[in-house]
Amino acid sequence: MTTSRVLLTHASEGEPVLDLATGDLSFDGMAWHFPADLQDGDVVVHVARGRRTAVVSVATVVRRAGEPAYYAHEDLLSRPVVDTTFWRATARALPTRSVILHDGERWLDDLERLRYLPAPWPVLDASACTDPARIQRAVLEDGDVADTGRCAVCRRPLSITHPHLEGAALSFVCDRCHDTLHHPFGPTVAGLAAHHAPVCPRCGSRDTVEILYGMPPGPVPDDVPIGGCVLDPSGPDLACRTCGHWFRSDRLEPA
């Protein structure tokens, strides 16, 4: 039996889950989710929550007197252990909050065994995105849906356009964002768009939106800022919904 503490800690939908989906997950990028009172020899089981919940890493802590803690024996699971897989095999649910696992050795043994099971990953069904009838129905039900030439998520110019249905809501996205949205642990369209949103230079918020210039074909939602009929190429193209600041984003390229 181990005498070390085994801690389970969570990350909500956001960068760790997105980085897992794109293959860019790293310990440096998610270390801030770990508990602050780590002790030498602690084992940290890291759970990421997206559309699915899964254990994505296990790390052993090294802490010396007068030095910051760091993580040795870092083990990013290339095949994360999904909550449903864990439940079927152990009849135990993954905790929904960060806790100390008092039967930690048992949890570690189960995770080591389950990560190599030949069970298929739960892949999200992407068939709706290739169904012309469902896409046409979504367009007819929402007249505001349009392919603007930019990805609805990352806002980059589209070379390949993928219609993406999330329930009945239709978006046009690039191939990379579409793959991420259909990853087993992928985020929602809103979650992925928030991840890509430019940061407001005044307050640091990512709740930013493009300013609408020109004459809109219909009513404009209350949270969309209107910039007038004349577009200044050097003027602001984004507005912050947190502090109201208008600013220019050089990240956006001409379509």
C-alpha positions in Angstrom: 0.0 0.0 0.0 1.2 3.5 -0.8 1.7 6.0 2.0 1.5 8.9 -0.5 -1.6 11.0 -1.0 -3.4 10.6 -4.2 -5.2 13.7 -5.3 -7.8 14.0 -8.0 -8.2 17.5 -9.5 -10.4 18.9 -12.3 -10.1 21.3 -15.2 -13.3 22.7 -16.6 -13.8 23.1 -20.3 -11.1 25.3 -21.6 -7.5 25.2 -22.6 -6.5 21.8 -21.2 -9.4 20.1 -23.0 -8.7 22.0 -26.2 -5.0 21.2 -26.1 -5.9 17.5 -25.5 -8.1 17.6 -28.6 -5.4 19.2 -30.8 -2.5 17.1 -29.4 -0.8 20.1 -27.7 -1.5 19.2 -24.1 1.6 19.7 -21.8 2.2 19.7 -18.1 3.4 23.2 -18.1 0.1 24.3 -19.7 -2.1 22.8 -17.0 0.1 22.9 -13.9 -1.9 25.9 -12.6 -4.9 23.5 -12.1 -3.0 21.5 -9.6 -3.5 22.0 -5.8 -1.3 24.7 -4.1 -0.5 22.6 -1.0 1.3 19.8 -2.8 3.7 17.6 -0.8 6.7 15.6 -1.8 5.5 12.2 -3.1 1.9 13.2 -3.8 0.3 11.7 -6.9 -2.0 13.9 -8.8 -4.7 12.4 -11.1 -5.9 15.1 -13.5 -9.4 15.0 -14.9 -10.5 17.1 -17.9 -14.1 17.9 -18.5 -15.4 18.7 -22.1 -18.3 16.9 -23.7 -16.9 13.8 -22.0 -15.1 13.5 -18.7 -11.8 11.5 -18.6 -8.6 11.1 -16.7 -5.9 12.6 -18.9 -2.7 12.4 -16.7 -1.1 11.1 -13.6 1.9 12.9 -12.0 4.2 12.3 -9.0 5.2 15.4 -7.1 8.7 16.3 -6.0 9.1 19.0 -3.4 12.3 20.0 -1.6 12.7 22.4 1.3 12.9 26.0 0.0 12.1 25.0 -3.6 8.9 25.1 -5.6 7.2 21.8 -6.3 7.6 20.1 -9.7 6.2 17.0 -11.3 8.2 13.9 -11.9 7.1 10.7 -13.6 4.7 12.8 -15.7 2.4 10.5 -17.6 0.1 12.1 -20.1 -2.3 9.4 -21.2 -2.4 9.1 -24.9 -5.5 7.0 -24.4 -7.5 8.9 -21.7 -9.7 6.8 -19.4 -13.3 7.9 -20.0 -15.7 8.3 -17.1 -18.1 5.7 -18.6 -15.3 3.2 -19.1 -14.2 3.6 -15.5 -17.7 3.2 -14.2 -18.4 0.0 -16.2 -15.1 -1.6 -15.0 -15.1 -0.5 -11.3 -18.7 0.5 -10.4 -17.2 3.8 -9.1 -17.8 7.2 -10.6 -15.1 9.8 -11.1 -15.6 12.5 -8.4 -17.1 15.7 -9.7 -14.8 17.9 -7.6 -11.2 17.9 -6.5 -10.7 15.5 -3.7 -8.1 13.4 -1.9 -8.6 9.7 -2.8 -8.3 7.8 0.4 -8.1 4.4 -1.5 -5.6 6.0 -3.9 -3.6 2.8 -4.6 -6.7 1.1 -5.8 -7.5 4.0 -8.1 -4.0 4.0 -9.6 -4.1 0.3 -10.2 -7.5 0.6 -12.0 -6.3 3.5 -14.2 -3.1 1.6 -15.1 -5.2 -1.4 -16.2 -8.0 0.5 -18.0 -5.7 2.7 -20.1 -4.7 -0.4 -22.1 -8.1 -1.9 -22.6 -9.1 -2.4 -26.2 -12.3 -0.5 -25.7 -13.3 1.9 -28.4 -13.3 5.6 -27.7 -16.7 7.3 -27.7 -16.6 9.3 -30.9 -19.1 12.0 -31.5 -21.5 11.4 -34.4 -20.6 13.7 -37.2 -23.1 12.3 -39.7 -25.5 15.2 -39.2 -22.9 17.6 -40.7 -23.0 15.7 -44.0 -26.8 15.5 -44.2 -28.0 18.0 -46.8 -31.6 17.9 -45.6 -30.7 18.7 -42.0 -28.4 21.5 -43.1 -31.0 23.0 -45.4 -33.6 22.8 -42.6 -31.2 24.6 -40.2 -30.6 27.4 -42.8 -34.4 27.8 -43.3 -35.1 27.9 -39.6 -32.4 30.6 -38.9 -32.1 33.2 -41.7 -29.0 34.7 -40.0 -26.9 31.7 -40.8 -24.4 32.6 -43.6 -21.0 31.6 -44.8 -19.0 34.8 -44.3 -15.8 33.4 -45.7 -14.3 33.0 -42.2 -14.4 30.2 -39.7 -17.2 30.8 -37.2 -14.8 29.6 -34.4 -11.2 30.8 -35.1 -12.3 33.6 -37.6 -9.5 32.7 -40.1 -10.3 32.8 -43.8 -11.8 29.5 -45.0 -10.1 27.4 -47.6 -12.3 24.4 -46.9 -15.7 25.0 -45.4 -17.4 22.5 -43.2 -21.0 22.9 -42.1 -21.3 21.9 -38.4 -24.6 21.1 -36.7 -24.7 21.4 -32.9 -28.2 20.3 -32.2 -30.2 22.4 -34.6 -27.7 25.3 -34.7 -25.6 25.5 -37.8 -22.1 27.0 -38.1 -19.5 27.1 -40.9 -16.1 26.2 -39.7 -12.6 25.3 -41.0 -11.3 21.7 -41.2 -9.1 22.0 -38.1 -11.9 23.4 -35.9 -14.3 20.8 -37.2 -12.0 18.0 -36.2 -11.6 19.6 -32.7 -15.4 19.9 -32.3 -15.8 16.2 -33.1 -13.0 15.0 -30.9 -14.4 12.7 -28.1 -13.4 15.4 -25.6 -14.0 18.3 -27.8 -15.7 21.6 -26.7 -18.8 23.2 -27.9 -18.7 25.8 -30.6 -19.1 28.6 -28.0 -16.3 27.1 -25.9 -13.9 26.8 -28.8 -14.7 30.2 -30.1 -14.0 31.7 -26.6 -10.7 29.9 -26.6 -9.8 31.6 -29.9 -11.3 35.0 -29.1 -8.8 38.0 -29.1 -8.0 39.4 -25.7 -9.2 42.9 -25.0 -6.1 45.1 -24.5 -7.8 47.2 -21.8 -9.3 44.6 -19.4 -7.9 41.2 -20.6 -11.4 39.7 -21.3 -11.9 37.2 -24.1 -15.6 38.2 -24.4 -15.0 40.1 -27.6 -17.1 40.4 -30.8 -16.7 41.8 -34.3 -18.0 45.2 -35.0 -20.7 45.3 -37.7 -20.1 47.8 -40.5 -22.4 48.6 -43.4 -26.2 48.1 -43.7 -27.3 44.9 -42.0 -30.1 43.0 -43.9 -32.2 42.6 -40.8 -32.4 43.3 -37.1 -29.1 43.3 -35.3 -28.8 41.4 -32.0 -28.4 43.7 -28.9 -24.9 42.5 -28.1 -23.5 43.2 -31.6 -21.9 46.7 -31.9 -22.7 48.8 -35.0 -19.8 50.7 -36.5 -21.6 52.7 -39.2 -21.7 52.5 -43.0 -18.0 53.5 -43.6 -15.3 50.9 -42.9 -11.9 52.4 -42.0 -9.3 49.7 -42.7 -7.2 51.0 -39.9 -10.0 51.5 -37.5 -11.4 49.2 -34.7 -12.9 45.9 -35.8 -13.5 44.3 -32.4 -15.4 45.4 -29.3 -15.1 44.1 -25.7 -18.5 43.1 -24.2 -17.0 43.3 -20.7 -15.6 46.9 -20.6 -17.0 48.3 -23.9 -13.6 49.1 -25.4 -13.2 49.1 -29.2 -9.9 48.0 -30.7 -8.1 46.8 -33.8 -7.0 43.2 -34.1 -4.2 42.6 -36.5 -4.8 38.8 -36.1 -7.7 39.0 -38.5 -6.5 38.7 -42.1 -8.5 39.9 -45.2 -10.9 37.3 -46.5 
